[in-house]
Amino acid sequence: MNLPEEGMLLRIFIGESDSYKGKALYEQIVIKARELNLAGATVIRGIMGFGADSRMHSAKILRLSEDLPVVIELVDTEENLNKILPFLDETVQEGLITLEKVRVIKYRHK
């Protein structure tokens, strides 16, 4: 798969404990991205953050079961990323979704 130099970055900010149909929401989003043949997905687990409710989430030694922030990043063309938006609208009940232009320097695989 080739990506044009001008791509788009879709970021989904959710909580680690968010779920959909009994599985972690971040996992369901990555599975859906794969089904749609998007260029790739990365899930990043945050160590601290807060959202619209201003409730602090933090990874402290005595609080390992906290609902830590999770960011899922997808880079592809805008046309391809638009394919996953209906799924995100259905599944992301709380969170933030952003879309921005990115310059793709290199996208290769063997």
Contacts in CASP RR format, 6 or more apart in sequence:
PFRMAT RR
TARGET T0000
AUTHOR 0000-0000-0000
METHOD contacts of the structure
MODEL  1
MNLPEEGMLLRIFIGESDSYKGKALYEQIVIKARELNLAGATVIRGIMGF
GADSRMHSAKILRLSEDLPVVIELVDTEENLNKILPFLDETVQEGLITLE
KVRVIKYRHK
1 37 0 8 1.000
1 39 0 8 1.000
1 107 0 8 1.000
2 107 0 8 1.000
3 39 0 8 1.000
3 75 0 8 1.000
3 76 0 8 1.000
3 77 0 8 1.000
3 104 0 8 1.000
3 107 0 8 1.000
4 77 0 8 1.000
4 104 0 8 1.000
5 103 0 8 1.000
5 104 0 8 1.000
6 101 0 8 1.000
6 102 0 8 1.000
6 103 0 8 1.000
6 104 0 8 1.000
7 75 0 8 1.000
7 76 0 8 1.000
7 77 0 8 1.000
7 78 0 8 1.000
7 101 0 8 1.000
7 102 0 8 1.000
7 103 0 8 1.000
7 104 0 8 1.000
8 75 0 8 1.000
8 76 0 8 1.000
8 77 0 8 1.000
8 78 0 8 1.000
8 81 0 8 1.000
8 99 0 8 1.000
8 100 0 8 1.000
8 101 0 8 1.000
8 102 0 8 1.000
9 73 0 8 1.000
9 74 0 8 1.000
9 75 0 8 1.000
9 99 0 8 1.000
9 100 0 8 1.000
9 101 0 8 1.000
9 102 0 8 1.000
10 73 0 8 1.000
10 74 0 8 1.000
10 75 0 8 1.000
10 76 0 8 1.000
10 81 0 8 1.000
10 84 0 8 1.000
10 97 0 8 1.000
10 98 0 8 1.000
10 99 0 8 1.000
11 71 0 8 1.000
11 72 0 8 1.000
11 73 0 8 1.000
11 74 0 8 1.000
11 96 0 8 1.000
11 97 0 8 1.000
11 98 0 8 1.000
11 99 0 8 1.000
11 100 0 8 1.000
12 29 0 8 1.000
12 71 0 8 1.000
12 72 0 8 1.000
12 74 0 8 1.000
12 88 0 8 1.000
12 92 0 8 1.000
12 95 0 8 1.000
12 96 0 8 1.000
12 97 0 8 1.000
13 51 0 8 1.000
13 69 0 8 1.000
13 70 0 8 1.000
13 71 0 8 1.000
13 95 0 8 1.000
13 96 0 8 1.000
13 97 0 8 1.000
13 98 0 8 1.000
14 25 0 8 1.000
14 26 0 8 1.000
14 69 0 8 1.000
14 70 0 8 1.000
14 72 0 8 1.000
14 92 0 8 1.000
14 94 0 8 1.000
14 95 0 8 1.000
15 25 0 8 1.000
15 57 0 8 1.000
15 67 0 8 1.000
15 68 0 8 1.000
15 69 0 8 1.000
15 70 0 8 1.000
15 94 0 8 1.000
15 95 0 8 1.000
16 24 0 8 1.000
16 26 0 8 1.000
16 45 0 8 1.000
16 67 0 8 1.000
16 68 0 8 1.000
16 69 0 8 1.000
16 70 0 8 1.000
17 67 0 8 1.000
18 24 0 8 1.000
18 25 0 8 1.000
18 26 0 8 1.000
18 70 0 8 1.000
18 92 0 8 1.000
18 93 0 8 1.000
18 94 0 8 1.000
19 25 0 8 1.000
20 28 0 8 1.000
20 91 0 8 1.000
21 28 0 8 1.000
25 91 0 8 1.000
25 92 0 8 1.000
26 43 0 8 1.000
26 70 0 8 1.000
26 72 0 8 1.000
28 91 0 8 1.000
29 41 0 8 1.000
29 72 0 8 1.000
29 84 0 8 1.000
29 87 0 8 1.000
29 88 0 8 1.000
29 91 0 8 1.000
30 41 0 8 1.000
30 43 0 8 1.000
30 72 0 8 1.000
32 84 0 8 1.000
32 87 0 8 1.000
33 40 0 8 1.000
33 41 0 8 1.000
33 74 0 8 1.000
33 84 0 8 1.000
34 40 0 8 1.000
34 41 0 8 1.000
36 80 0 8 1.000
36 83 0 8 1.000
36 84 0 8 1.000
37 80 0 8 1.000
38 74 0 8 1.000
38 76 0 8 1.000
38 80 0 8 1.000
38 81 0 8 1.000
38 83 0 8 1.000
38 84 0 8 1.000
39 74 0 8 1.000
39 75 0 8 1.000
39 76 0 8 1.000
39 80 0 8 1.000
39 107 0 8 1.000
40 74 0 8 1.000
40 75 0 8 1.000
40 76 0 8 1.000
41 72 0 8 1.000
41 73 0 8 1.000
41 74 0 8 1.000
42 72 0 8 1.000
42 73 0 8 1.000
43 70 0 8 1.000
43 71 0 8 1.000
43 72 0 8 1.000
44 70 0 8 1.000
44 71 0 8 1.000
44 72 0 8 1.000
44 73 0 8 1.000
45 68 0 8 1.000
45 69 0 8 1.000
45 70 0 8 1.000
46 59 0 8 1.000
46 68 0 8 1.000
46 69 0 8 1.000
46 70 0 8 1.000
46 71 0 8 1.000
47 58 0 8 1.000
47 59 0 8 1.000
47 68 0 8 1.000
48 56 0 8 1.000
48 57 0 8 1.000
48 58 0 8 1.000
48 59 0 8 1.000
48 69 0 8 1.000
49 56 0 8 1.000
49 57 0 8 1.000
49 58 0 8 1.000
49 69 0 8 1.000
50 56 0 8 1.000
50 57 0 8 1.000
51 95 0 8 1.000
51 96 0 8 1.000
52 94 0 8 1.000
52 95 0 8 1.000
52 96 0 8 1.000
57 66 0 8 1.000
57 67 0 8 1.000
57 68 0 8 1.000
57 69 0 8 1.000
58 66 0 8 1.000
58 68 0 8 1.000
59 66 0 8 1.000
59 68 0 8 1.000
60 66 0 8 1.000
74 81 0 8 1.000
74 84 0 8 1.000
75 102 0 8 1.000
75 104 0 8 1.000
78 99 0 8 1.000
81 99 0 8 1.000
88 97 0 8 1.000
END
